[in-house]
Amino acid sequence: MQARAVEVIVVPFDVERDDTPSARGACELVSRGLLAELEPRGFDVHVSEIPLRRPGARKAEAVAEIGRSVARAVAVAHAERRFPLVLSGGCLVAVGVVTGLQRTGRELRVVWIDAHGDFNTPESTPSGYWDGMALAAVCGRSLPEVYKSVELRPIHFRSVVHLAGRCFDPPEVEDFERLQLSVIPPAEVGSEACLRLLADGAAGAPGGAGAGRDLYLHVDLDGIDPRDAPAVRYPCADGPPLDAVLACFAALKLPAAMTLSTACFDDVDEQQASRTVDTCRRLIDAFLLRD
């Protein structure tokens, strides 16, 4: 893949809605200058936006349509040798991103950065919010009406690392432990053990289930310390500082796709908004500026 060709896929939806602050945040990242420095640095940047062609469709149908459109966009980006950078209003976009990567023949491991577990099911969720089931759907244990319609092949739990989580629901904690999914709490982000796990693959040992697979990197901005990324919908205190997250990125190879999700600019001042955009820029630069 040509490292200097970037396909920016904007997904202005929070689950299926386009009228929430985080849904608008995906577009605002672009309008606030997130990409402004890429072309002067020599990057060939193309921006596209995912539409919803059937307004008023049932929720599952609308979410699946968005997922299929994202999958096509990601697969086409790779066919055109462009790096897929996905800006989304919510985490459920991951179903489409993973499916698109699978269509290119890739076997995947996932690094999921998020303050929340995103591992609920309709039976366990206290809120009913589908975005809180996003990682569970990627792993094939929630929202089958969505992931099956999009044609995702579930990712094995042992090929996932959940990074920086600290706002888990009790059923999520139980399922993480029962399924032995790798969970790295904020205090350990950037530690030697953390970097070793990320470098080895999700199973935590050389030759494990994540080793040798292509990487999908999903970053919900609320996973980062709110002082570095204050413009998020659901801020959660005690996150890892940006520098610790960037240290983790140094242990990872270039991902096959990267998602930045849930920016929300409605309740922050301009300084906080600018700080969040700068954090996103540094997250992107950590990979795109590698030699």
For each residue, the residues with C-beta under 8 A, 3 or more apart:
1: 5 78 81 82 83
2: 5 44 81 82
3: 83 254 288 290
4: 42 43 44 288
5: 1 2 43 44 80 81 82 83
6: 38 43 44 45 46 82 83 85 288
7: 46 48 73 76 77 80 82 83 84 85
8: 30 35 45 46 47 48 85 87
9: 48 49 50 70 73 74 77 84 85 86 87
10: 26 27 30 47 48 49 50 87 88
11: 26 49 50 66 70 86 87 88 89 93 96
12: 18 23 24 26 27 49 50 89
13: 16 17 18 23 26 50 52 66 88 89 90 93
14: 17 18 20 22 23 89 90 131 233
15: 59 63 90 92 129 130 131
16: 13 52 59 62 63 66
17: 13 14 20 23
18: 12 13 14 23 52 89
19: 23 24
20: 14 17 23 24 89 233
21: 24 25 233 264 265 266 267
22: 14 25 26 89 90 232 233 261 262 263 264
23: 12 13 14 17 18 19 20 26 89 90
24: 12 19 20 21 27 28 89 264 265 266
25: 21 22 28 29 89 231 233 262 263 264 265
26: 10 11 12 13 22 23 29 30 87 88 89 261 263
27: 10 12 24 30 31 49 87
28: 24 25 31 32 263 265
29: 25 26 32 34 87 260 263 277 280
30: 8 10 26 27 34 35 47 87
31: 27 28
32: 28 29 265 273 274 277
33: 36 277
34: 29 30 87 277 280 281 284
35: 8 30 38 39 45 47
36: 33 39 40
37: 40 41 281
38: 6 35 41 43 45 288
39: 35 36 42 43 44 45
40: 36 37
41: 37 38 289
42: 4 39
43: 4 5 6 38 39 288
44: 2 4 5 6 39 82
45: 6 8 35 38 39
46: 6 7 8 82
47: 8 10 30 35
48: 7 8 9 10 73
49: 9 10 11 12 27
50: 9 10 11 12 13 66 69 70 73
51: 69
52: 13 16 18 55 57 62 65 66
53: 65
54: 57 61 62 65
55: 52
56:
57: 52 54 61 62 65
58: 61 62
59: 15 16 62 63 130
60: 63 64 143 145 146 149
61: 54 57 58 64 65 149
62: 16 52 54 57 58 59 65 66
63: 15 16 59 60 66 67 92 130 143 146
64: 60 61 67 68 145 146 149 150
65: 52 53 54 57 61 62 68 69
66: 11 13 16 50 52 62 63 69 70 93 96
67: 63 64 70 71 92 93 95 96 99 146 147 149 150 152
68: 64 65 71 72 96 99 149 150 151
69: 50 51 65 66 72 73 96
70: 9 11 50 66 67 73 74 86 93 95 96 97 99 100
71: 67 68 74 75 96 97 99 100 103 150 151
72: 68 69 75 76 100
73: 7 9 48 50 69 70 76 77 84 100
74: 9 70 71 77 78 84 86 96 97 99 100 101 103 257
75: 71 72 78 79 100 101 103 104
76: 7 72 73 79 80
77: 7 9 73 74 80 82 83 84 100
78: 1 74 75 81 82 84 100 101 104 256
79: 75 76 104
80: 5 7 76 77
81: 1 2 5 78
82: 1 2 5 6 7 44 46 77 78
83: 1 3 5 6 7 77 254 257 258 288
84: 7 9 73 74 77 78 97 100 256 257 258
85: 6 7 8 9 257 258 260 284
86: 9 11 70 74 93 97 257 258 259 260 261
87: 8 9 10 11 26 27 29 30 34 259 260 261 263
88: 10 11 13 26 91 93 259 260 261 262
89: 11 12 13 14 18 20 22 23 24 25 26 261 262
90: 13 14 15 22 23 93 131 134 261 262
91: 88 94 114 118 131 134 135 218 220 259 261 262
92: 15 63 67 95 130 131 133 134 137 146
93: 11 13 66 67 70 86 88 90 96 97 134 259 261
94: 91 97 98 112 134 135 137 138 216 218 259
95: 67 70 92 98 99 134 137 138 143 146 147 150 152
96: 11 66 67 68 69 70 71 74 93 99 100 150
97: 70 71 74 84 86 93 94 100 101 216 218 257 259
98: 94 95 101 102 108 110 138 152 155 216
99: 67 68 70 71 74 95 96 102 103 150 151 152 153
100: 70 71 72 73 74 75 77 78 84 96 97 103 104 257
101: 74 75 78 97 98 104 106 108 214 216 256 257
102: 98 99 105 106 108 152 153
103: 71 74 75 99 100
104: 75 78 79 100 101 256
105: 102
106: 101 102 213 214 256
107: 213 214
108: 98 101 102 155 159 213 214 215 216 256
109: 155 159 160 161 201 202 209 210 213 214 215 216
110: 98 135 138 155 159 160 161 202 215 216 217 218
111: 160 161 163 198 202 215 216 217 218 248 252 255
112: 94 118 135 160 161 162 163 218
113: 163 164 217 218 219 220 223 224 245
114: 91 117 118 135 162 163 164 165 218 219 220 222 223
115: 164 165 166 167 220 222 223 234 236 239
116: 132 165 167 168 220 222 234 236
117: 114 120 132 135 162 165 167 168 169 172 173 176
118: 91 112 114 131 132 133 134 135 136 220
119: 133 135 136 139 142 162 168 172 175 176 181
120: 117 124 125 126 132 133 136 142 169 171 172
121: 124 125 133 136 141 142 171
122: 125 128 133 142 143
123:
124: 120 121 169 171 172 175
125: 120 121 122 128 129 132 133 169
126: 120 169
127: 132
128: 122 125
129: 15 125 132 133
130: 15 59 63 92 133 134 143
131: 14 15 90 91 92 118 134
132: 116 117 118 120 125 127 129 169
133: 92 118 119 120 121 122 125 129 130 136 137 142 143
134: 90 91 92 93 94 95 118 130 131 137 138
135: 91 94 110 112 114 117 118 119 138 139 160 162
136: 118 119 120 121 133 139 141 142 143
137: 92 94 95 133 134 140 141 142 143 146 147 152
138: 94 95 98 110 134 135 147 152 154 155 160
139: 119 135 136 154 155 156 157 160
140: 137 144 147 152 154 155
141: 121 136 137 154
142: 119 120 121 122 133 136 137
143: 60 63 95 122 130 133 136 137 146 147
144: 140 147 148
145: 60 64 148 149
146: 60 63 64 67 92 95 137 143 149 150
147: 67 95 137 138 140 143 144 150 152 154
148: 144 145 151 152
149: 60 61 64 67 68 145 146
150: 64 67 68 71 95 96 99 146 147
151: 68 71 99 148
152: 67 95 98 99 102 137 138 140 147 148
153: 99 102
154: 138 139 140 141 147
155: 98 108 109 110 138 139 140 159 160
156: 139 159 160 209
157: 139 160 179 180 181
158: 180 181 182 202 203 208 209 210
159: 108 109 110 155 156 201 202 203 209 210 213
160: 109 110 111 112 135 138 139 155 156 157 181 182 202 210
161: 109 110 111 112 182 183 184 197 198 202 210
162: 112 114 117 119 135 165 176 181 182 183 184
163: 111 112 113 114 184 189 194 223 245 248
164: 113 114 115 184 185 186 189 223 224 239 240 245
165: 114 115 116 117 162 168 183 185 186 223
166: 115 185 186 236 238 239
167: 115 116 117 234 236
168: 116 117 119 165 172 173 176
169: 117 120 124 125 126 132 172 173
170: 173 174
171: 120 121 124 174 175
172: 117 119 120 124 168 169 175 176
173: 117 168 169 170 176 177
174: 170 171 177 178
175: 119 124 171 172 178 179 181
176: 117 119 162 168 172 173 179 181 183
177: 173 174 180
178: 174 175
179: 157 175 176
180: 157 158 177
181: 119 157 158 160 162 175 176
182: 158 160 161 162 197 202 203 204
183: 161 162 165 176
184: 161 162 163 164 188 189 194 197
185: 164 165 166 188 189
186: 164 165 166 189 238 239 240
187: 240
188: 184 185 191 193 194
189: 163 164 184 185 186 194 240 244 245 248
190: 194 195 240 243 244 245 247 248
191: 188 194 195
192: 195 196
193: 188 196 197
194: 163 184 188 189 190 191 197 198 248
195: 190 191 192 198 199 247 248 250 251
196: 192 193 199 200 251
197: 161 182 184 193 194 200 202 204
198: 111 161 194 195 248 251 252
199: 195 196 251 252
200: 196 197 203 204 205 206 208 210 211
201: 109 159 204 205 206 207 208 209 210 211 212 213
202: 109 110 111 158 159 160 161 182 197 208 209 210
203: 158 159 182 200 207 208 209 210 211
204: 182 197 200 201 208
205: 200 201 208
206: 200 201 211
207: 201 203 211
208: 158 200 201 202 203 204 205 211
209: 109 156 158 159 201 202 203
210: 109 158 159 160 161 200 201 202 203 213
211: 200 201 203 206 207 208
212: 201
213: 106 107 108 109 159 201 210
214: 101 106 107 108 109 255 256
215: 108 109 110 111 252 253 254 255 256
216: 94 97 98 101 108 109 110 111 255 256 257 258 259
217: 110 111 113 252 255 257 258 259
218: 91 94 97 110 111 112 113 114 258 259 261
219: 113 114 223 224 258 259 260 261 283
220: 91 113 114 115 116 118 223 232 261 262
221: 224 229 231 232 260 261 262 263 276 279 280
222: 114 115 116 226 229 232 233 234 235 236 239 262
223: 113 114 115 163 164 165 219 220 239 240 245
224: 113 164 219 221 228 229 239 240 241 242 245 279
225: 228 229 238 239 240 241 242
226: 222 229 230 232 235 236 237 239
227: 230 241
228: 224 225 241 242 275 276 279
229: 221 222 224 225 226 232 242 275 276 279 280
230: 226 227 235 268 272 275 276
231: 25 221 263 264 265 268 272 273 275 276 277
232: 22 220 221 222 226 229 235 262 263 264 276
233: 14 20 21 22 25 222 262 264
234: 115 116 167 222 262
235: 222 226 230 232
236: 115 116 166 167 222 226 239
237: 226
238: 166 186 225
239: 115 164 166 186 222 223 224 225 226 236
240: 164 186 187 189 190 223 224 225 244 245
241: 224 225 227 228 244 245
242: 224 225 228 229 245 246 279 282 283
243: 190 246 247
244: 189 190 240 241 247 248
245: 113 163 164 189 190 223 224 240 241 242 248 249 283
246: 242 243 249 250 282 283 286
247: 190 195 243 244 250 251
248: 111 163 189 190 194 195 198 244 245 251 252
249: 245 246 252 283 286 287
250: 195 246 247 286
251: 195 196 198 199 247 248
252: 111 198 199 215 217 248 249 255
253: 215
254: 3 83 215 287 290
255: 111 214 215 216 217 252 258 287
256: 78 84 101 104 106 108 214 215 216
257: 74 83 84 85 86 97 100 101 216 217
258: 83 84 85 86 216 217 218 219 255 284 287
259: 86 87 88 91 93 94 97 216 217 218 219
260: 29 85 86 87 88 219 221 263 280 283 284
261: 22 26 86 87 88 89 90 91 93 218 219 220 221
262: 22 25 88 89 90 91 220 221 222 232 233 234
263: 22 25 26 28 29 87 221 231 232 260 276 280
264: 21 22 24 25 231 232 233 267 268
265: 21 24 25 28 32 231 268 273 276
266: 21 24
267: 21 264
268: 230 231 264 265 272 273 276
269: 272 273
270: 273 274
271: 274 275
272: 230 231 268 269 275 276
273: 32 231 265 268 269 270 276 277
274: 32 270 271 277 278
275: 228 229 230 231 271 272 278 279
276: 221 228 229 230 231 232 263 265 268 272 273 279 280
277: 29 32 33 34 231 273 274 280 281
278: 274 275 281 282
279: 221 224 228 229 242 275 276 282 283
280: 29 34 221 229 260 263 276 277 283 284
281: 34 37 277 278 284 285
282: 242 246 278 279 285 286
283: 219 242 245 246 249 260 279 280 286
284: 34 85 258 260 280 281 287 288
285: 281 282 288 289
286: 246 249 250 282 283 289 290
287: 249 254 255 258 284 290
288: 3 4 6 38 43 83 284 285
289: 41 285 286
290: 3 254 286 287
291:
